[in-house]
Amino acid sequence: MVYDALPKDPVMLLSFINTQLRDTYASFDDFADAFGLDAEATAATLAAIDYIYDPSVNQFV
């Protein structure tokens, strides 16, 4: 299932993803699979605002 209602603004997207990672998903890959996202493209969007995924804390930091 592709989730079409993800925030378009990168900062709002960051907040949404980190909340989901904290509350529901064990990894970013699990989150991306559940939402039907291209994990690399989504990570690149967040890298553009200087956030990278840190698997040790399961958050974009």
C-alpha atoms as an extended CHARMM CRD file, in Angstrom:
* protein
*
        61  EXT
         1         1  MET       CA              0.0000000000        0.0000000000        0.0000000000  PROA      1               0.0000000000
         2         2  VAL       CA              1.3240000000        3.4230000000       -0.9380000000  PROA      2               0.0000000000
         3         3  TYR       CA              0.4350000000        6.0800000000        1.5850000000  PROA      3               0.0000000000
         4         4  ASP       CA             -0.3780000000        9.2660000000       -0.3390000000  PROA      4               0.0000000000
         5         5  ALA       CA             -0.9060000000       11.5740000000        2.6260000000  PROA      5               0.0000000000
         6         6  LEU       CA              2.6860000000       11.8550000000        3.8780000000  PROA      6               0.0000000000
         7         7  PRO       CA              3.7540000000       15.4180000000        4.5980000000  PROA      7               0.0000000000
         8         8  LYS       CA              5.4150000000       17.1150000000        1.6280000000  PROA      8               0.0000000000
         9         9  ASP       CA              7.4060000000       19.5580000000        3.7510000000  PROA      9               0.0000000000
        10        10  PRO       CA             10.7180000000       17.8710000000        4.6820000000  PROA      10              0.0000000000
        11        11  VAL       CA             10.6340000000       19.0670000000        8.3050000000  PROA      11              0.0000000000
        12        12  MET       CA              7.0880000000       17.7950000000        8.7970000000  PROA      12              0.0000000000
        13        13  LEU       CA              8.0590000000       14.5510000000        7.0620000000  PROA      13              0.0000000000
        14        14  LEU       CA             10.9900000000       14.2030000000        9.4620000000  PROA      14              0.0000000000
        15        15  SER       CA              8.7130000000       14.6520000000       12.4460000000  PROA      15              0.0000000000
        16        16  PHE       CA              6.1650000000       12.1640000000       11.1130000000  PROA      16              0.0000000000
        17        17  ILE       CA              8.7690000000        9.5100000000       10.3180000000  PROA      17              0.0000000000
        18        18  ASN       CA             10.6090000000        9.8410000000       13.6200000000  PROA      18              0.0000000000
        19        19  THR       CA              7.3190000000        9.5800000000       15.5100000000  PROA      19              0.0000000000
        20        20  GLN       CA              6.4030000000        6.4430000000       13.5730000000  PROA      20              0.0000000000
        21        21  LEU       CA              9.8550000000        4.9680000000       14.1800000000  PROA      21              0.0000000000
        22        22  ARG       CA              9.6380000000        5.7180000000       17.8850000000  PROA      22              0.0000000000
        23        23  ASP       CA              6.0990000000        4.4030000000       18.3480000000  PROA      23              0.0000000000
        24        24  THR       CA              5.5860000000        1.6450000000       15.7960000000  PROA      24              0.0000000000
        25        25  TYR       CA              8.4500000000        0.4720000000       13.5850000000  PROA      25              0.0000000000
        26        26  ALA       CA             11.6590000000       -1.3460000000       14.4990000000  PROA      26              0.0000000000
        27        27  SER       CA             13.5790000000        0.1180000000       11.5550000000  PROA      27              0.0000000000
        28        28  PHE       CA             13.3410000000        2.6440000000        8.7600000000  PROA      28              0.0000000000
        29        29  ASP       CA             13.1270000000       -0.2000000000        6.2420000000  PROA      29              0.0000000000
        30        30  ASP       CA             10.0910000000       -1.5910000000        8.0980000000  PROA      30              0.0000000000
        31        31  PHE       CA              8.4840000000        1.8570000000        7.9890000000  PROA      31              0.0000000000
        32        32  ALA       CA              9.2360000000        2.3240000000        4.2700000000  PROA      32              0.0000000000
        33        33  ASP       CA              7.8330000000       -1.1240000000        3.4560000000  PROA      33              0.0000000000
        34        34  ALA       CA              4.6520000000       -0.4790000000        5.4350000000  PROA      34              0.0000000000
        35        35  PHE       CA              4.0660000000        2.8580000000        3.6890000000  PROA      35              0.0000000000
        36        36  GLY       CA              5.1450000000        1.7160000000        0.2250000000  PROA      36              0.0000000000
        37        37  LEU       CA              7.9670000000        4.2420000000        0.0730000000  PROA      37              0.0000000000
        38        38  ASP       CA             11.2280000000        4.2990000000       -1.8170000000  PROA      38              0.0000000000
        39        39  ALA       CA             13.5070000000        4.2700000000        1.2370000000  PROA      39              0.0000000000
        40        40  GLU       CA             16.4750000000        5.7480000000       -0.6280000000  PROA      40              0.0000000000
        41        41  ALA       CA             14.4690000000        8.6420000000       -2.0700000000  PROA      41              0.0000000000
        42        42  THR       CA             12.8880000000        9.3960000000        1.2940000000  PROA      42              0.0000000000
        43        43  ALA       CA             16.2640000000        9.2780000000        3.0430000000  PROA      43              0.0000000000
        44        44  ALA       CA             17.6490000000       11.6230000000        0.3610000000  PROA      44              0.0000000000
        45        45  THR       CA             14.8230000000       14.0880000000        1.0270000000  PROA      45              0.0000000000
        46        46  LEU       CA             15.7580000000       14.1450000000        4.7090000000  PROA      46              0.0000000000
        47        47  ALA       CA             19.4880000000       14.2690000000        3.9430000000  PROA      47              0.0000000000
        48        48  ALA       CA             18.7820000000       17.4930000000        2.0460000000  PROA      48              0.0000000000
        49        49  ILE       CA             17.8870000000       19.0720000000        5.4020000000  PROA      49              0.0000000000
        50        50  ASP       CA             20.9170000000       17.4460000000        7.0770000000  PROA      50              0.0000000000
        51        51  TYR       CA             19.2310000000       14.4560000000        8.7320000000  PROA      51              0.0000000000
        52        52  ILE       CA             20.4610000000       10.9030000000        8.2890000000  PROA      52              0.0000000000
        53        53  TYR       CA             19.0600000000        7.6650000000        9.6210000000  PROA      53              0.0000000000
        54        54  ASP       CA             20.8960000000        6.2850000000       12.6490000000  PROA      54              0.0000000000
        55        55  PRO       CA             19.8930000000        2.6510000000       13.1500000000  PROA      55              0.0000000000
        56        56  SER       CA             21.3950000000        2.5920000000       16.6610000000  PROA      56              0.0000000000
        57        57  VAL       CA             18.6400000000        4.9530000000       17.8510000000  PROA      57              0.0000000000
        58        58  ASN       CA             16.1310000000        4.1610000000       15.0670000000  PROA      58              0.0000000000
        59        59  GLN       CA             15.7120000000        7.8510000000       14.2640000000  PROA      59              0.0000000000
        60        60  PHE       CA             16.7860000000       10.4350000000       11.7250000000  PROA      60              0.0000000000
        61        61  VAL       CA             19.2840000000       12.6530000000       13.5210000000  PROA      61              0.0000000000
